[in-house]
Amino acid sequence: EKFYPQLLGLMCLNRHYVAEGVRLFSQDTWRRVCGAQGGARLLVAHFDSVLDAYVDAARAPNHAVREAASNCISELAARVAGSPSAPTPFREHFTSARVQRMLKALLDAFRDESWPVRDVASTALGHFVQAFPEECKGILPELLELWFDQMADNIPSLRRNGAAALASAMKVWPELWSQVVPRLQKTLPEVMMQPEHSEIFTDYTPSGPFSVPKSKSSAVGEKSDPAFTDQVMYSCGSSAPKTFKQRRARDSGCMNCTVETPHQLWEASEGMVHLFTELCLLDASRLPIDQLMPVLGKAYACSQYRHHHLLKQRVCERLPELSKALGKDLLPHLPQLLQTTATCAQQAAHSSLKQEALEVLRCWKGLYGEEFEAACEAAKINPKVLNPK
């Protein structure tokens, strides 16, 4: 036990390590050390040394280590502290100074040049806001801007996770509704202005807990950059300099988790689809449904740009949740949605979109029954042609 101050924080970080063998071994070791009582009591008993390890990791030169730090801080808020209305026995250890220290580390991570770090930090801040709403109020305007920026990001998981994090914050900050809803209304239809030649960011590989980015490609015969030759390598396959906390010149480094491309209008609209769904699940009565649904229908139907099938697929992925949250309130807008969904279900160019669209049709048929067939008739669609079995 005399080594706990030096070991506990590092052991926790290794539980989120990118190498599966290290991660699983560390998780097993943690269970053996903590026993049936769990590890929270040990963490708070050596809280400052644990925080030292987390904060140092959050400043590490390697993105995977910084990501693990955000995961660990997130655990403290989500699983150890509890909330003001449902505190845990360990909440008294979360002093104002400690909370502010963790908040600063997460805010820095939310601005990180590596998108996997930003992704985890965003979700962690959503947990933190629920655990410490009063302590986080001072950074509310900054968080709101960061979340809206995230919902227009080039990375699909960032857009969805940003919406979920913002919605979780709105559970404890109801005053945000008056700020968020107008921005939702403004941004949702932006896809209608999307030029034909849309773009996507594809050079990343969502693998394991860190979504390790792909290596940069090199032309045949191109000389290696001496800055990244014979240098320290981490077990995640990344070189030490690639994601230092300072912004580096474009094309420096061997990986592209820091690559940024201009935000696309269709991506911003997709982020709002996620936000709309999350807010309906939270409290649909606070939304102007009859204003938002026609706009969603038009955004869903847009096909003037090259990657329209990706937005359509995301809408299809969320429509079952949205339909269950709205119930009968969706029925007036069902014919409009049906026309696009039927087209998606009958096309053959994009199999993933086709499967998601068929799943939506099955959901509607089970949810609305005869009213689904009436909506098909209103949309001039033969329900037998759709065959959503």
Solvent accessible surface area in square Angstrom, and as a share of the most:
residue,aa,sasa,rsa
1,E,159,0.71
2,K,159,0.67
3,F,117,0.49
4,Y,39,0.15
5,P,47,0.29
6,Q,117,0.52
7,L,81,0.41
8,L,0,0.00
9,G,1,0.01
10,L,95,0.48
11,M,31,0.14
12,C,1,0.00
13,L,16,0.08
14,N,56,0.29
15,R,32,0.12
16,H,35,0.16
17,Y,46,0.17
18,V,25,0.14
19,A,30,0.23
20,E,106,0.48
21,G,55,0.53
22,V,64,0.37
23,R,39,0.14
24,L,94,0.47
25,F,151,0.63
26,S,11,0.07
27,Q,52,0.23
28,D,53,0.27
29,T,40,0.23
30,W,26,0.09
31,R,150,0.55
32,R,189,0.69
33,V,53,0.30
34,C,5,0.03
35,G,43,0.41
36,A,118,0.91
37,Q,145,0.64
38,G,29,0.28
39,G,11,0.10
40,A,22,0.17
41,R,78,0.29
42,L,20,0.10
43,L,14,0.07
44,V,12,0.07
45,A,71,0.55
46,H,50,0.22
47,F,4,0.02
48,D,74,0.38
49,S,31,0.20
50,V,0,0.00
51,L,0,0.00
52,D,61,0.31
53,A,17,0.13
54,Y,2,0.01
55,V,13,0.07
56,D,83,0.43
57,A,7,0.06
58,A,13,0.10
59,R,148,0.54
60,A,15,0.12
61,P,45,0.28
62,N,2,0.01
63,H,0,0.00
64,A,4,0.03
65,V,39,0.22
66,R,1,0.00
67,E,3,0.01
68,A,3,0.02
69,A,0,0.00
70,S,2,0.01
71,N,34,0.17
72,C,1,0.00
73,I,1,0.00
74,S,13,0.09
75,E,31,0.14
76,L,1,0.01
77,A,3,0.02
78,A,52,0.41
79,R,169,0.62
80,V,10,0.06
81,A,0,0.00
82,G,17,0.17
83,S,29,0.19
84,P,78,0.49
85,S,107,0.69
86,A,66,0.51
87,P,80,0.50
88,T,38,0.22
89,P,114,0.72
90,F,54,0.23
91,R,45,0.16
92,E,139,0.62
93,H,59,0.27
94,F,16,0.07
95,T,61,0.35
96,S,76,0.49
97,A,80,0.62
98,R,53,0.20
99,V,1,0.00
100,Q,83,0.37
101,R,91,0.33
102,M,0,0.00
103,L,4,0.02
104,K,132,0.56
105,A,10,0.07
106,L,0,0.00
107,L,15,0.08
108,D,54,0.28
109,A,5,0.04
110,F,6,0.03
111,R,114,0.42
112,D,3,0.01
113,E,10,0.04
114,S,0,0.00
115,W,6,0.02
116,P,3,0.02
117,V,0,0.00
118,R,39,0.14
119,D,17,0.09
120,V,27,0.15
121,A,0,0.00
122,S,0,0.00
123,T,55,0.32
124,A,0,0.00
125,L,0,0.00
126,G,2,0.02
127,H,66,0.29
128,F,0,0.00
129,V,0,0.00
130,Q,54,0.24
131,A,4,0.03
132,F,3,0.01
133,P,17,0.11
134,E,123,0.55
135,E,66,0.29
136,C,0,0.00
137,K,88,0.37
138,G,72,0.69
139,I,33,0.17
140,L,19,0.09
141,P,90,0.57
142,E,61,0.28
143,L,0,0.00
144,L,8,0.04
145,E,94,0.42
146,L,36,0.18
147,W,1,0.00
148,F,19,0.08
149,D,82,0.42
150,Q,8,0.03
151,M,1,0.00
152,A,17,0.13
153,D,16,0.08
154,N,14,0.07
155,I,3,0.02
156,P,31,0.20
157,S,48,0.31
158,L,1,0.00
159,R,4,0.01
160,R,88,0.32
161,N,51,0.26
162,G,0,0.00
163,A,0,0.00
164,A,43,0.33
165,A,5,0.04
166,L,0,0.00
167,A,6,0.05
168,S,16,0.11
169,A,0,0.00
170,M,3,0.01
171,K,120,0.51
172,V,51,0.29
173,W,2,0.01
174,P,69,0.43
175,E,76,0.34
176,L,1,0.01
177,W,14,0.05
178,S,89,0.57
179,Q,79,0.35
180,V,0,0.00
181,V,17,0.10
182,P,70,0.44
183,R,76,0.28
184,L,0,0.00
185,Q,63,0.28
186,K,147,0.62
187,T,24,0.14
188,L,0,0.00
189,P,36,0.23
190,E,31,0.14
191,V,0,0.00
192,M,74,0.33
193,M,132,0.59
194,Q,8,0.04
195,P,83,0.52
196,E,111,0.50
197,H,139,0.62
198,S,0,0.00
199,E,86,0.39
200,I,64,0.33
201,F,20,0.08
202,T,79,0.46
203,D,69,0.36
204,Y,36,0.14
205,T,48,0.28
206,P,98,0.61
207,S,57,0.37
208,G,63,0.61
209,P,57,0.36
210,F,1,0.00
211,S,24,0.16
212,V,25,0.15
213,P,3,0.02
214,K,85,0.36
215,S,79,0.51
216,K,61,0.26
217,S,115,0.74
218,S,86,0.56
219,A,71,0.55
220,V,160,0.92
221,G,78,0.75
222,E,107,0.48
223,K,184,0.78
224,S,87,0.56
225,D,69,0.36
226,P,110,0.69
227,A,51,0.40
228,F,35,0.14
229,T,58,0.34
230,D,145,0.75
231,Q,85,0.38
232,V,100,0.57
233,M,117,0.52
234,Y,62,0.24
235,S,77,0.49
236,C,19,0.11
237,G,41,0.39
238,S,0,0.00
239,S,2,0.01
240,A,16,0.13
241,P,20,0.12
242,K,9,0.04
243,T,2,0.01
244,F,69,0.29
245,K,64,0.27
246,Q,126,0.56
247,R,156,0.57
248,R,112,0.41
249,A,80,0.62
250,R,186,0.68
251,D,112,0.58
252,S,32,0.21
253,G,9,0.08
254,C,40,0.24
255,M,15,0.07
256,N,7,0.03
257,C,2,0.01
258,T,41,0.24
259,V,51,0.29
260,E,86,0.38
261,T,44,0.25
262,P,100,0.63
263,H,88,0.39
264,Q,22,0.10
265,L,58,0.29
266,W,3,0.01
267,E,1,0.00
268,A,10,0.07
269,S,0,0.00
270,E,0,0.00
271,G,0,0.00
272,M,3,0.01
273,V,4,0.02
274,H,1,0.01
275,L,0,0.00
276,F,1,0.00
277,T,0,0.00
278,E,31,0.14
279,L,0,0.00
280,C,5,0.03
281,L,89,0.44
282,L,53,0.26
283,D,51,0.27
284,A,21,0.17
285,S,103,0.66
286,R,116,0.42
287,L,13,0.06
288,P,36,0.23
289,I,22,0.11
290,D,106,0.55
291,Q,113,0.50
292,L,2,0.01
293,M,0,0.00
294,P,44,0.28
295,V,39,0.23
296,L,1,0.01
297,G,2,0.02
298,K,115,0.49
299,A,1,0.01
300,Y,0,0.00
301,A,51,0.40
302,C,21,0.13
303,S,64,0.41
304,Q,77,0.34
305,Y,4,0.02
306,R,142,0.52
307,H,20,0.09
308,H,49,0.22
309,H,34,0.15
310,L,37,0.19
311,L,1,0.01
312,K,13,0.05
313,Q,30,0.13
314,R,43,0.16
315,V,2,0.01
316,C,1,0.00
317,E,48,0.21
318,R,4,0.01
319,L,1,0.01
320,P,24,0.15
321,E,57,0.25
322,L,2,0.01
323,S,0,0.00
324,K,134,0.57
325,A,36,0.28
326,L,11,0.05
327,G,23,0.22
328,K,125,0.53
329,D,86,0.45
330,L,0,0.00
331,L,36,0.18
332,P,97,0.61
333,H,20,0.09
334,L,0,0.00
335,P,32,0.20
336,Q,60,0.27
337,L,1,0.00
338,L,0,0.00
339,Q,98,0.44
340,T,13,0.08
341,T,0,0.00
342,A,6,0.05
343,T,88,0.51
344,C,3,0.02
345,A,5,0.04
346,Q,101,0.45
347,Q,41,0.18
348,A,96,0.74
349,A,86,0.67
350,H,61,0.27
351,S,79,0.51
352,S,59,0.38
353,L,4,0.02
354,K,59,0.25
355,Q,102,0.45
356,E,52,0.23
357,A,0,0.00
358,L,29,0.14
359,E,83,0.37
360,V,1,0.00
361,L,0,0.00
362,R,82,0.30
363,C,21,0.13
364,W,0,0.00
365,K,94,0.40
366,G,71,0.68
367,L,70,0.35
368,Y,11,0.04
369,G,34,0.33
370,E,151,0.68
371,E,67,0.30
372,F,1,0.00
373,E,90,0.40
374,A,60,0.46
375,A,7,0.06
376,C,0,0.00
377,E,139,0.62
378,A,69,0.53
379,A,5,0.04
380,K,189,0.80
381,I,29,0.15
382,N,79,0.41
383,P,41,0.26
384,K,174,0.74
385,V,85,0.49
386,L,8,0.04
387,N,79,0.41
388,P,7,0.05
389,K,179,0.76
